[in-house]
Structure formats: structure tokens, C-alpha cells
Amino acid sequence: MHDTTWFEIQGRPAVFVASSEFAGAAEAQSRALGLPQVRRVFVPHPIQDATDDEMRAKADAIVDAIIEALVD
């Protein structure tokens, strides 16, 4: 979240991507950093034990949301 916020403050579009497990923490952190509207996309949890094919499927499922967030 810190990096995403830094890029946004610099005028560079950025999107925070994390596991859905961290949605609440991301909301709190973005408010604490002064940028509550920072763009974020969440990958369905869990990811740590996902196979390569499962990770590719998770990435495929959110890539359009990431692109949309960057150009919105």
C-alpha cells in the first residue's frame, strides 16, 4: 500500500493488488496514509499454496479489473 500511495502522490497511476484476506487492512492503511480512494484489486484468497495453474487463473480473473483501475 505504501508504494501504491507513493506512486499516486507522484502523479503515476497505480493499483494495489493483494489477497482478499487483506481487504480490511488495505482499507485501514490507505486511510492512514491519507489516500483512502487508492485503487485496489483483490485476488481470491488463499494464494500461498496455489499451484502455478491456479495462480494463472486468479491473475486472468483480475487483469481486466487492474487495467480498468489504471485507466479510469
N, C-alpha and C positions, 0 to 999 in steps of 0.2 A: 504494500500500500504506500509506503514511503516513496519508493521510486516512481510509482504512477503519479502520485501527487506532485512530486518534483517536476516531472515532465510536463504535467498540465500547467503548473505555475510558470514554466518556461515558454508556454505557448505551443507545446508539442502535444498533439493528441495522444492519449494513452488509455489503455484499458487494463484494469486489474483482473487477472484470471486466477481462480483458486478452486479448491474443492468446495462443494456446497456445505460441508461441515463448518466452514469458516465464514459463512454469510453474516452472522451476527457480529462476529469480531471485526469483519471488514466494515460494517456499518458504523460501529463504535469508533474504530480507528480513523475512518475518513472524517467523521465529525470532529474528533480530537485534533486532527491535522488541519482543520479549517476548510475542508473541501468536501462537504457531505454529498455533493452531487457527482463525485468522481465516478466515471464509468466502470462497471464491473460485470463480469460474466462468470458464472459458476459451472464447474464440471460436476456431474453427479458423483457423489461420494459412494464408496471409497475408491481411491486411486492407487494406494501404495502396493496393493497386491494384485493389481490388474495385469493381465497379460498384454503383450505388445498389441495384439489384435484388438483387445478391449479398449486400450488407450487410443488407438487409431479411431475406433468407433466413437469414443467420447469426444475426441477432437473434431471429428467430422460433424458431430451433432451441434457443436457450438461455433464453428468457424464463421458461419454467416452472422451470428449474433455479434461476434468480435468485429467483423468488418462493418456491420451496421453501426455499432457503437462508435467506431473511429470516424465514420463519415457523416454521422448525424449532427 
